[in-house]
């Protein structure tokens, strides 16, 4: 199903605080930028995405988005992931989009063919949750139509999104078609897992691998 991608991106200075004090703020900002670059590169190779919307007022994110051919929606309040996603949905609806893919900027291993498979399997009306590797969070939310539910990201959001869909009478499922999106970067454990995967296959997320290698 052809979709508009919505990628909320908070300001890099505030990104990845949960990585802890051992991770310098400069590294966190550089990682956030590199991961977004890898995500946008992957999304640019998708066959099911017809439009990319980056919701952010982070200057480096805006620059990356413009280079990737994405449209930018300003987010001066930086109010949060769900609010930014909702702003993107509003723009997608205004242009007549029938489907929105709410996607993260911190899943650098994203494989476009997997995302395409999940979008192709989505019915309308319908909703699919792409879970995190723990099965509790939401790393991707596929909505047809885009305003099927109001997104509610955060801890426990996988179950919450399914419950919201049920309340709205919309068919919903947890999608296992995009395993490459299971690992996002929130905790030191996530960082260790990402380092290990990219050490074995740096081509999976070259910009992120470069930053991690430079950090030692």
N, C-alpha and C positions, 0 to 999 in steps of 0.2 A: 504494500500500500504506500503510495507516494505521501511523503510527510514533510512537515516543516520542523526542523530541529531547533530546540530552544536550549541554550547553554548559559545558565547563570554563572557569573564569575565575581566573587567578592574581591575587594582590594587586596593586592598581594601582601601588603604590610600586615594585614590582619589574618592572613591565611595560615592554616595548619598549626594553630596554637597547641593542639593536642599532641603534637610530636614531642613536646616537652622542652625544658630549658637547655637540654644538651644539644639541641639542634639550633644553630644560630639563625637569627631572623633573616640574614642575607641568604642563607641556604634555603630557608623555607620559601622566600619570595622567588628565588631562582628556580626552585623546584616547581612552584605553582605555574610559573611562566612556561617552563619546559614541558610540563604535562599538558597544559592547554595547547601548546604548539603541536604535540603529538596527537592529541584528540582531534584538533581541527584538520590535521593532515589526513587522519583516518576517515573522518566524516566527508572530506572532499572526494574520497574514493567510493563512497556509497552510491548505489544505483537507485535506492528508494527515497533518498532525501532530495527534495527539489529546492530547498531554501534553508539557510543557516542564519539563526538569530543569536547573537551574543548579547546578553543583558549584563552590562557592566559600566562602571565609570573608572575602572583601573586603566591608566594610560597605556601600559604595556599590553594589556589584554585587548584594548581597542586597536592598537597597532597590529597585533597578531591577527585579529579578526579581519581587518581591512585587507591585509596581505593575503589571507585565505579566501577572500571573496565573500565573507560573511557580512551581514548587516548588523549594525550596532544599535542597541536600545540603551539609552542612558539610564543609569541607576544611581543617582546622586545620593540617595538616602542609604544605600547599601543595607536595606532593612532585613534581608535574609533570603535564603534559598527559595522558600516557597513563594515569597512576595515577588522575587525576580522572575520566577517561573510563570507566575500569574500574569505579570506584565508582558512576557513573551507570548503567552496564549492570547492575550487581547489583540496583539498585533497580528498574530497568525489568523485569528478569526476575521479580523477586518479585511484581510485579503482573500478570504474565502477558503482557507485551508480546511481540508476534511480530516486531517490527522496531525497531531503534534507528538514529537518525541522529545521528552524532557530528559536531557542528558547532562552528565557531570563533566567538569573540566579536569577532574583528577583521576580518571581511569585511563591512563596512557596506553594500556595494552589493548584497548578497544580494537576489535577486528571488524572492519566494515561489512564483510560477507555475513558474519553472524547477525549483526544488526539488521541487515537486509532480510535475512530469513525470518527474524522475529516480526518485522513490519509486514512482510508478505503473508504471514500467518494470522495477522490481526483482522478480526471482523469489525464491521461497523453497524451498529454501535458496539464498542468493545474497549476493554482496557487490559493492558498487560504490565505487570510489575517485573522489572529485572532486579533481582535481589542482590544484596552484597554477599560476600562469601560466608557470612555468619547466618544468613537467611532471615535476618530481622529488619535490616534497613533497605532502603530503595535506592539503587544506583541508576536506574532508568525507569521512566514511566511513559508508556505509549498510550495515547488517548485518541479515540475516534468516536465522536468528534472531539476537537481539542478541549472543549469545556464540559466534558463528560462529568468530571468532578473537579473540585478545587484542590490543587496539590497540597499535601501536608507532610513535608519532609521532616526528618529528625529521627531520634531513637524510636524504634517500634513502628516505623512508617510502612513497612511491607504489609503487616496485618491491617493497619489503619486505612491504607489505600483500598485494600480489598473490602473492608467494611463500608467505606464510603461508596464504593461501586455497588455493593449489595443494596444499600439504602436508596440508591438512585435507580435501582432496577436494571443495572448494566452488567452484562456478562464480563467476568474478570478472571484472570488466571495469573499465576506466577510463571514466568517464562524461563525455561532452561536453555533457550537457544543462544544466549549471549554470555557464555562463561568467561569470555575475555573481559567483561565488565565487572566481574565479581570482586576484584581487588581495587579498592580505592585507597587513598592515602590519608589516614586520620591519626593513627597511633604509631609508636615506635615499632610495634610488631608488624604493622603494615609496611613500614619503611624497610625493615629487615627482609620481609618476604619479597618486596619489589626489587631490592638490591640483588637478592639471590636469583630471581627470574631473569633480570636483565644482564647479570653476569654470564648466564648461560646463553642468552639470546638478546644481545643489545639492539639488534635490528627491529625487535618488536616495538620499541619506543626509543628511537635514536636520540632525540633531544633530552629526554629524561635520563637515559643512560649516560650521556655526556656530562650532565651536571653531577650525577652521582659519582662518576669516575673522578671528576675534578675535585670532589669533596673528600675523596679518600675513604 
